[in-house]
Amino acid sequence: MFAFVKLTSEAEFPNHELTLKYRFIHVLYQNLLYATLRTRQKLSLSRDIAHALESFYGKQAKLVANELATLYETAREFSPAADYFLLAAEHSSQVFAVQEAEQLVRRGLAMIEKLPDDAERNVKELPLQILLANILIATQGYSAPEVEQAYLRGRELCQSLGEAADPLPVLGGLGLLRGLHGQFQASMELAEEFLEIARRKQDPAELFGLQMIAFSSYYTGDLMRATQLYQDCALTYDPEIHRPLAWVYGDDVGMSSYAYLSWLRWILGYPTQAWRHMEDSLRLGQEVPQANSQAFSLFFKAFHYLLRRESYEVCRWADKVIALSTEHGLPYWLALAKLVHGWALVERGLSDEGIEELCEGISIYQAIGAEVPLTVLFCLLADSYAKTQRTEEGLRTLDQAFAFVKKINERFYEAELWRLKGELLLQTNADSREAENCYQQAIEIARQQSAKSWELRAATSLARLWRRQGKTAEARQMLAEIYGWFTEGFDTADLKDAKALLEELSAARSTISSNRQHTVGREKERVQLKTGFDAALAGRGSLLCVTGG
């Protein structure tokens, strides 16, 4: 036997026993010798080795969970095999090995199927289903069909086990899924049920329940309520207490709270505060050893630059998301990153390449099964069509976006949709009053939502239209009112554009006023001349008086 193996090292087990480690000098010898063993011998040896390793490692057996799972699987001891596949999958998911983690969970569930259909089996299956859903969120996307199947199976198990089961991970997962499918009322109801249980148990997952309510509030346009809830979550967040929830609910609750808070603050008209929240989100996201949370925070950084219309920075941060998503197999974030990257390419003049990437991103996103936030994605595509004078395609894209607004009541981007429709209509032969009505609608919706950044954009577009129509004074007054509301963010593109337009309108007003005064002066001089000539002709004056001589 020793002719086929060689000593590699001497080691110490956690129980302080010493051991020698050998390995076959060639895998062919290993396979050949293993093939000579009868099935019963394989079972017996695998079981004995597993028991020995458990004895040697004791409470630290999770360090060799993968090996123990495989040994018990071979030994046909399916119950401990399922337990160790769960431990091995949990470890893999926490060190970025999500693809390996998925395989381990599925092997664990295969062990479960071989157990008697009783309460003990259900107890073992529940955490595997929850972990599978969590892993699939990363590998397939938040709203993938398999994610929903895992959570629905988890709910069946919870109902079967009654008080013996913790229903929060399943309720939270289903609530998030309902929200991403645009079923906001159903998501709210699950969130309320979640919160009631979490508060009764004093479970730190209460923050996730608040997030679910904030999520639905945000996407349906209740921006003030969403801001308050996300702010409460962000202020309550404690990494030591709440960070472990990332491996139960899909991402770090502190990171995602600050990410959405940054988006909300920007829409509400506080660009500087939004930037600070974005930096907090990025910091927390990069501290979590989880690919999904890291991709989440990087994407929101890229999107924040998109809101600021800084296309080169959008590309830089989107590239980071694409690289991370490609490395770890994260199609959800890959789709979104391609979208914002495509938008930025169009802004930089690479219209064909950018629109192709935008369309690719939307296709990937729809294939995942997500519906929220498709209005945003269609809005970005329509914006790019508008900038490249592809008017008809832009209007058709907006029709799709408005259809989703009506279908699922996703309204937080609605004002921007109406503004873009106005921009596109001005590129057609349509009556300019149609575009004006769109801008007015955008302003009205923005005011209802306290969305000052959307209001500023719509007011700027309307002011440009009014300037072309000669309504300079009205344009200046309207734009000055919303511009004067802002107290920060004057280095951002939207506020710079508004300021420049205000200066142009003020200059035009001064020119008009000056021309009017000049015209009045000339008219007064003409009257004086006429009076002088009339007097001279009547013999009541001289021509010298008329000419000023």
Buried (B, 14 or more C-beta within 10 A) or exposed (E): EEEBBEEEEEEEBEEEEEEEEBEBEEEEBBEEEEEEEEEEEBBEBBBEBBBEBBEBBEEEBBBBBBBBBBBBBBBBBBBBBBBBBBBBBBBBBBEBBBBBBBBBBBBBBBBBEEBEEEEEBBBBBBBBBBBBBBBBBBBBBBBBEBBBBBBBBBBBBBEBBEEEBBBBBBBBBBBBBBBBBBBBEBBBBBBBBBBEBBEEEEBBBBBBBBBBBBBBBBBBBBBEBBBBBBBBBBEBBEEEEBBEBBBBBBBBBBBBBBBBBBBBBBBBBBBBBBBBBBBBBBEBBEBBBBBBBBBBBBBBBBBBBBBBBBBEBBBBBBBBBBBBBEEBBBBBBBBBBBBBBBBBBBBBEBBEBBBBBBBBBBEBBEEBBBBBBBBBBBBBBBBBBBBBEBBEBBBEBBEBBBEBBEEBBBBBBBBBBBBBBBBBBBBEEEEBEEBBBBBBBBBBBBBEBBBBBBBBBBBBBBBBBBBEEEBBEBBBEBBBEBBEEBEBBEEBEBBEBBBEBBEBBEEBBEEEEEEEEEEEEEEEEEEEEEEBEEBBEEEEBEEEEBEEE
